[in-house]
Amino acid sequence: MTPGHLGWADVIFVMEKRHQDRLRAKFRQELVGKRIICLHIADSYAYMDDALIRQLETAVAAYFHDNQPGDARDRTR
């Protein structure tokens, strides 16, 4: 991850809270005004694991629908 990667992003998805913590520690200034969403998916999968891809697609999709009470966005931060 570089400051350039974060520069164009409005929303940043991370799998685990420790990923969020690392980003905030390393890129505090670059994250000002950015929304970080933790998906609470364990980082225990192999690279490009099909199960991980399905889980990520499902988790991220919840953020691209109308915000309904109790949906995934209410559990972030």
C-alpha positions in Angstrom: 0.0 0.0 0.0 1.2 3.5 -0.9 -0.1 7.0 -0.4 -0.9 6.9 -4.1 -3.2 3.9 -3.7 -5.2 5.8 -1.0 -5.2 9.1 -2.8 -8.0 8.2 -5.3 -10.1 6.1 -2.9 -13.2 7.5 -1.2 -13.9 4.2 0.6 -11.3 1.6 1.7 -12.3 -2.0 2.6 -10.2 -4.1 4.9 -10.6 -7.7 5.9 -9.6 -7.4 9.6 -9.4 -4.7 12.3 -5.6 -5.1 12.4 -5.5 -4.1 8.7 -7.4 -1.0 9.6 -5.1 -0.3 12.5 -2.0 -0.7 10.4 -3.4 1.7 7.7 -4.2 4.3 10.3 -0.8 4.0 11.9 1.1 4.3 8.6 -1.1 6.6 6.6 -2.9 8.8 9.1 -2.8 12.0 7.0 -3.7 10.2 3.7 -6.8 8.8 5.4 -8.3 12.1 6.4 -11.8 12.2 5.0 -11.7 8.6 3.9 -14.1 5.9 5.1 -12.6 2.6 6.2 -14.9 -0.4 6.4 -13.8 -3.5 8.1 -15.4 -6.6 6.7 -14.4 -8.8 9.6 -13.1 -11.6 7.4 -10.2 -13.6 8.8 -7.0 -13.1 6.7 -6.3 -16.9 6.7 -7.0 -17.7 3.0 -4.5 -18.4 0.3 -4.0 -15.8 -2.5 -7.1 -15.8 -4.8 -8.8 -18.5 -2.9 -12.3 -19.1 -4.4 -14.0 -19.1 -1.0 -12.3 -15.9 -0.1 -13.4 -14.2 -3.4 -17.0 -15.3 -2.8 -16.9 -14.0 0.8 -15.4 -10.7 -0.3 -17.9 -10.3 -3.1 -20.8 -10.9 -0.8 -19.5 -8.7 2.0 -18.7 -5.7 -0.3 -22.0 -6.0 -2.2 -23.9 -5.1 1.0 -22.4 -1.6 0.7 -23.8 -1.0 -2.7 -27.4 -1.4 -1.9 -29.8 1.0 -0.1 -28.9 1.2 3.6 -31.5 -0.8 5.4 -31.7 -0.9 9.2 -29.5 -3.6 10.6 -27.5 -4.1 7.4 -23.7 -4.5 7.3 -23.0 -0.8 7.2 -24.5 -0.4 10.7 -21.8 -2.8 12.1 -18.7 -0.9 10.8 -16.2 1.2 12.6 
